[in-house]
């Protein structure tokens, strides 16, 4: 049984259970490597994350991002499923810019990076907490991101 409070996986990241689980899993997949390979990840290994994960393909230079898988729980909050779509397709522009910035950071840092997005246009105001974990087929270039998204309701 897990304690109710968990340690923060990275400095500045709130102790949210799903993000902590993703960080632990990514760290295990990494082993002694700097970046784990995308082939090492199997969503069935982390069933608690179902619905809260995005798998992002990183393509080209400059990098473009395509949703290989868009978490169903997050699709329900946002009102659309972006599986198979490019981040370039996101509207409004402010959302697209925030997502691109959140996805570029782990490419630059070559480590998991935390970001958050306050959503006010939903029935219940939410903060979407994201942890984007980089992966690499060749050990040098990040070509996949595993992004965990944990929504937290905010008081009205």
C-alpha atoms as one frame of an Amber mdcrd trajectory, in Angstrom:
protein
   0.000   0.000   0.000   1.332   3.414  -0.991   1.392   6.260   1.503  -1.049
   9.095   0.814   1.800  11.592   0.436   4.579  10.808  -2.000   7.969  12.374
  -2.450   8.370  14.891  -5.218  10.021  13.159  -8.199  11.822  16.295  -9.370
  12.451  19.702  -7.813   9.450  21.945  -8.335   7.007  19.121  -9.103   4.052
  18.801  -6.753   3.761  15.382  -5.064   1.014  14.065  -7.334   0.640  10.249
  -7.295   0.247   9.630 -11.038   3.190  11.843 -11.988   5.284  10.186  -9.299
   4.358   6.743 -10.663   5.315   7.808 -14.199   8.665   9.176 -12.996   9.424
   5.952 -11.092   8.509   3.836 -14.125  10.598   5.977 -16.503  13.550   5.732
 -14.091  13.220   1.932 -13.983  13.102   1.717 -17.792  16.181   3.901 -17.992
  18.337   1.532 -15.965  21.930   2.700 -16.432  21.138   4.616 -19.633  20.658
   8.338 -19.835  17.435   7.870 -21.821  15.286   4.731 -22.065  14.293   3.337
 -25.457  10.668   3.753 -26.596  10.466  -0.003 -27.177  11.040  -0.544 -23.436
   7.742   1.152 -22.589   4.572  -0.930 -22.389   1.452   0.878 -21.208   0.201
  -2.408 -19.731   3.008  -2.164 -17.145   1.388   0.918 -15.594  -2.391   0.375
 -15.681  -3.020   3.166 -13.140  -1.862   5.605 -15.822  -4.450   4.491 -18.411
  -6.295   7.537 -19.623  -3.670   9.906 -18.233  -0.862   9.283 -20.724   0.065
  10.822 -24.027   2.650   9.132 -26.220   4.259  11.788 -28.392   6.345  11.149
 -31.506   9.112  13.713 -31.960   9.754  14.191 -35.665  12.218  16.325 -37.596
  14.477  19.259 -36.864  13.095  21.586 -35.757  11.018  19.137 -33.775   7.338
  18.640 -34.486   5.135  16.655 -32.146   2.437  14.135 -33.051   0.117  12.455
 -30.558   0.591   8.718 -31.066  -1.808   8.232 -28.146  -3.928  10.867 -26.406
  -5.146   9.938 -22.918  -8.883   9.292 -22.852  -9.363  10.887 -19.436  -7.683
  14.048 -20.676  -9.712  13.945 -23.904 -12.866  14.005 -21.777 -11.717  17.146
 -19.954 -10.693  18.927 -23.153 -13.630  17.712 -25.216 -11.523  16.142 -27.995
  -9.191  13.251 -28.713  -6.009  14.276 -30.516  -4.678  10.750 -31.195  -2.883
  10.818 -34.546  -2.977  14.627 -34.697  -0.102  17.082 -34.670   0.368  19.576
 -31.866   0.241  22.148 -34.697  -3.503  21.324 -34.946  -4.242  22.589 -31.433
  -6.354  25.705 -31.159  -6.410  28.266 -29.719  -2.850  29.378 -30.467  -2.049
  30.034 -26.770  -2.748  26.364 -25.964  -0.565  25.200 -28.841   2.300  27.442
 -27.732   2.066  26.179 -24.138   2.082  22.526 -25.260   4.998  23.032 -27.661
   7.006  24.744 -24.905   6.212  21.910 -22.484   7.341  19.310 -25.036  10.501
  21.147 -26.146  11.885  21.398 -22.628  12.591  17.651 -22.133  14.252  17.576
 -25.561  16.588  20.362 -24.482  17.189  19.100 -20.935  17.182  15.354 -21.800
  15.328  14.608 -18.568  11.706  14.628 -17.376  10.244  18.121 -17.168   7.175
  19.365 -15.330   4.657  21.938 -16.548   1.109  22.931 -15.707  -1.848  24.473
 -17.476  -4.786  26.162 -15.795  -8.002  25.353 -17.657 -10.817  27.739 -16.889
 -13.181  27.039 -19.791 -14.424  23.735 -18.350 -17.350  22.959 -16.033 -14.923
  22.773 -13.112 -11.768  24.913 -13.207  -8.801  22.538 -13.467  -5.063  22.574
 -13.379  -3.491  19.998 -15.668  -0.132  18.940 -14.252   2.170  17.369 -16.874
   5.373  15.378 -16.610   7.050  14.860 -20.003   9.644  12.058 -19.998  12.041
  11.772 -22.961  12.969   8.508 -24.667  15.471   7.726 -27.401  15.809   4.877
 -29.887  19.508   5.540 -30.527  20.481   6.945 -27.116  21.283  10.365 -28.576
  18.168  11.986 -30.031  14.846  12.202 -28.242  12.265  10.674 -30.570   9.422
   9.937 -28.138   7.909  11.556 -25.093   5.744   9.847 -22.527   3.613  12.557
 -20.963   1.607  11.964 -17.819  -1.238  14.380 -17.169  -2.849  14.659 -13.760
  -5.865  16.981 -13.529  -6.546  18.671 -10.208  -9.783  20.566  -9.598  -9.442
  24.155  -8.411 -12.006  25.937  -6.263 -14.300  28.282  -8.149
